Amino acid sequence: MRVRYSSWLLAAGFAAAAGIASAQPPANESPQQNVRESEQYEQLLCTNPGFRARRIAKECGPLQGSSLYDGCVASFNCNRQPNGAGWRQAPPSEQISR
């Protein structure tokens, strides 16, 4: 019985590691590719209601009933427009001082 339990734990560990590895972007992905893929994701999010609903359910579903849920759903708002010339820049708290 102990061997079966150990095998199950080992298999679960490999499955978890595989899931973590697949969630990370490829090491050879350029910043330009990342931006292009982000733009494609946002276009799909804003033009495909079914995709948008699935993403909201996946990302915001666990927050239902909490004060964070409405903010999470609002983050999927496609009507917001970027403003200012540097809207893609990191906020000052995350910029590197030189």
PyMOL commands that set and color helices and strands:
alter all, ss='L'
color gray80, all
select helices_A, chain A and resi 2-23+31-47+49-63+69-74+92-94
alter helices_A, ss='H'
color red, helices_A
deselect
rebuild
show_as cartoon
